[in-house]
Amino acid sequence: MRIAICDDNMILHKELKRCLEKYAVMRKIDMVYDDYTSGVELLSGNLEYDIIFMDYEMDGINGVETAKKLRSRKVKTTIIFLSSFEHVVFEAFKVNAYRYLLKPVEMESLTEALDSYLAEIEDDDQYIYISTDDGNMRIFADDIIYAEASNKYCFIRTVDGDIMYKNTLSEFETHVPADKFFRCHRSFLVGFGHIESHTAADILFDNQEKAQISKLKLTPFRKAFADYMKRYNYRR
């Protein structure tokens, strides 16, 4: 699990990291941490985090303004706000914060928040987790337009950008929800939610790119796509 701590108080960084390390041992999970002392510094970073612990009051732009900028960039990471003041909770949830924790952070409240988060993602097939050169990455399944085989790797096109996954397309296929994706060709795995139209030869996506359909896959593709549209009430 990739964690970012954004707070201008380094004592808080140490205390929170100590609690997180204790939690990681208790739940037998791996955690890596990045430290930021301002919203500006965080916004210039990688931003590929599972959770960002965000201080509400910081020099420069505060935590809520930082979170607004993250959301405007379509960053879907989970945000947990930290503050010494209870009244900021209402501001925190305006930017879809997952939790609000009162400083100093107590182990009991941190454990409850993280247990709840882990329970939700275990039951939730909306996200796909893969390993990349930058560490573990979480991808929102509905953001994937298609994946294409590229030698021994595969290229993943998403609405937010491109990802080179250093494993085969067949291996990547095991990570995606079967009712939302279809292997229409040996070189293409397509996301039903981004299909604009299709012919007997190819698929047109909503970004105007195309993928081939093999003849043997055409009939099962049409059935699977029709089932998807019925299940999710799509209209084309």
URFEN-V787881 format. One record per residue. N is the residue number from 1. RES is the residue in three letters. OMEGA is omega as a letter, one per 20 degrees, with the letter a starting at -180 (* if undefined). Layout:
n=N res=RES omega=OMEGA
n=N res=RES omega=OMEGA
This chain:
n=1 res=MET omega=r
n=2 res=ARG omega=a
n=3 res=ILE omega=r
n=4 res=ALA omega=r
n=5 res=ILE omega=a
n=6 res=CYS omega=a
n=7 res=ASP omega=a
n=8 res=ASP omega=r
n=9 res=ASN omega=a
n=10 res=MET omega=r
n=11 res=ILE omega=r
n=12 res=LEU omega=r
n=13 res=HIS omega=a
n=14 res=LYS omega=a
n=15 res=GLU omega=a
n=16 res=LEU omega=r
n=17 res=LYS omega=r
n=18 res=ARG omega=r
n=19 res=CYS omega=r
n=20 res=LEU omega=r
n=21 res=GLU omega=r
n=22 res=LYS omega=r
n=23 res=TYR omega=a
n=24 res=ALA omega=r
n=25 res=VAL omega=a
n=26 res=MET omega=a
n=27 res=ARG omega=r
n=28 res=LYS omega=r
n=29 res=ILE omega=r
n=30 res=ASP omega=r
n=31 res=MET omega=r
n=32 res=VAL omega=a
n=33 res=TYR omega=r
n=34 res=ASP omega=a
n=35 res=ASP omega=r
n=36 res=TYR omega=a
n=37 res=THR omega=r
n=38 res=SER omega=r
n=39 res=GLY omega=r
n=40 res=VAL omega=r
n=41 res=GLU omega=r
n=42 res=LEU omega=a
n=43 res=LEU omega=r
n=44 res=SER omega=a
n=45 res=GLY omega=a
n=46 res=ASN omega=r
n=47 res=LEU omega=r
n=48 res=GLU omega=a
n=49 res=TYR omega=r
n=50 res=ASP omega=a
n=51 res=ILE omega=r
n=52 res=ILE omega=r
n=53 res=PHE omega=a
n=54 res=MET omega=r
n=55 res=ASP omega=r
n=56 res=TYR omega=a
n=57 res=GLU omega=r
n=58 res=MET omega=r
n=59 res=ASP omega=a
n=60 res=GLY omega=r
n=61 res=ILE omega=a
n=62 res=ASN omega=a
n=63 res=GLY omega=a
n=64 res=VAL omega=r
n=65 res=GLU omega=r
n=66 res=THR omega=r
n=67 res=ALA omega=r
n=68 res=LYS omega=r
n=69 res=LYS omega=r
n=70 res=LEU omega=a
n=71 res=ARG omega=r
n=72 res=SER omega=r
n=73 res=ARG omega=a
n=74 res=LYS omega=r
n=75 res=VAL omega=a
n=76 res=LYS omega=a
n=77 res=THR omega=r
n=78 res=THR omega=a
n=79 res=ILE omega=r
n=80 res=ILE omega=a
n=81 res=PHE omega=r
n=82 res=LEU omega=r
n=83 res=SER omega=r
n=84 res=SER omega=a
n=85 res=PHE omega=a
n=86 res=GLU omega=a
n=87 res=HIS omega=a
n=88 res=VAL omega=a
n=89 res=VAL omega=a
n=90 res=PHE omega=r
n=91 res=GLU omega=a
n=92 res=ALA omega=a
n=93 res=PHE omega=r
n=94 res=LYS omega=r
n=95 res=VAL omega=r
n=96 res=ASN omega=r
n=97 res=ALA omega=a
n=98 res=TYR omega=a
n=99 res=ARG omega=r
n=100 res=TYR omega=a
n=101 res=LEU omega=a
n=102 res=LEU omega=r
n=103 res=LYS omega=i
n=104 res=PRO omega=a
n=105 res=VAL omega=r
n=106 res=GLU omega=a
n=107 res=MET omega=a
n=108 res=GLU omega=a
n=109 res=SER omega=r
n=110 res=LEU omega=r
n=111 res=THR omega=r
n=112 res=GLU omega=a
n=113 res=ALA omega=a
n=114 res=LEU omega=r
n=115 res=ASP omega=r
n=116 res=SER omega=r
n=117 res=TYR omega=a
n=118 res=LEU omega=r
n=119 res=ALA omega=a
n=120 res=GLU omega=a
n=121 res=ILE omega=r
n=122 res=GLU omega=a
n=123 res=ASP omega=a
n=124 res=ASP omega=r
n=125 res=ASP omega=a
n=126 res=GLN omega=a
n=127 res=TYR omega=r
n=128 res=ILE omega=a
n=129 res=TYR omega=r
n=130 res=ILE omega=r
n=131 res=SER omega=r
n=132 res=THR omega=r
n=133 res=ASP omega=a
n=134 res=ASP omega=a
n=135 res=GLY omega=r
n=136 res=ASN omega=a
n=137 res=MET omega=r
n=138 res=ARG omega=a
n=139 res=ILE omega=r
n=140 res=PHE omega=a
n=141 res=ALA omega=a
n=142 res=ASP omega=r
n=143 res=ASP omega=a
n=144 res=ILE omega=r
n=145 res=ILE omega=r
n=146 res=TYR omega=r
n=147 res=ALA omega=a
n=148 res=GLU omega=r
n=149 res=ALA omega=r
n=150 res=SER omega=a
n=151 res=ASN omega=a
n=152 res=LYS omega=a
n=153 res=TYR omega=r
n=154 res=CYS omega=a
n=155 res=PHE omega=a
n=156 res=ILE omega=r
n=157 res=ARG omega=r
n=158 res=THR omega=r
n=159 res=VAL omega=a
n=160 res=ASP omega=a
n=161 res=GLY omega=a
n=162 res=ASP omega=a
n=163 res=ILE omega=r
n=164 res=MET omega=a
n=165 res=TYR omega=a
n=166 res=LYS omega=r
n=167 res=ASN omega=a
n=168 res=THR omega=r
n=169 res=LEU omega=r
n=170 res=SER omega=r
n=171 res=GLU omega=r
n=172 res=PHE omega=a
n=173 res=GLU omega=a
n=174 res=THR omega=a
n=175 res=HIS omega=a
n=176 res=VAL omega=r
n=177 res=PRO omega=a
n=178 res=ALA omega=a
n=179 res=ASP omega=a
n=180 res=LYS omega=a
n=181 res=PHE omega=a
n=182 res=PHE omega=r
n=183 res=ARG omega=a
n=184 res=CYS omega=a
n=185 res=HIS omega=a
n=186 res=ARG omega=a
n=187 res=SER omega=a
n=188 res=PHE omega=r
n=189 res=LEU omega=a
n=190 res=VAL omega=r
n=191 res=GLY omega=a
n=192 res=PHE omega=a
n=193 res=GLY omega=a
n=194 res=HIS omega=r
n=195 res=ILE omega=r
n=196 res=GLU omega=r
n=197 res=SER omega=r
n=198 res=HIS omega=r
n=199 res=THR omega=r
n=200 res=ALA omega=a
n=201 res=ALA omega=a
n=202 res=ASP omega=a
n=203 res=ILE omega=r
n=204 res=LEU omega=r
n=205 res=PHE omega=a
n=206 res=ASP omega=r
n=207 res=ASN omega=r
n=208 res=GLN omega=r
n=209 res=GLU omega=a
n=210 res=LYS omega=r
n=211 res=ALA omega=a
n=212 res=GLN omega=r
n=213 res=ILE omega=r
n=214 res=SER omega=a
n=215 res=LYS omega=a
n=216 res=LEU omega=a
n=217 res=LYS omega=a
n=218 res=LEU omega=a
n=219 res=THR omega=r
n=220 res=PRO omega=r
n=221 res=PHE omega=a
n=222 res=ARG omega=r
n=223 res=LYS omega=a
n=224 res=ALA omega=r
n=225 res=PHE omega=r
n=226 res=ALA omega=r
n=227 res=ASP omega=r
n=228 res=TYR omega=a
n=229 res=MET omega=r
n=230 res=LYS omega=a
n=231 res=ARG omega=a
n=232 res=TYR omega=r
n=233 res=ASN omega=r
n=234 res=TYR omega=r
n=235 res=ARG omega=r
n=236 res=ARG omega=*
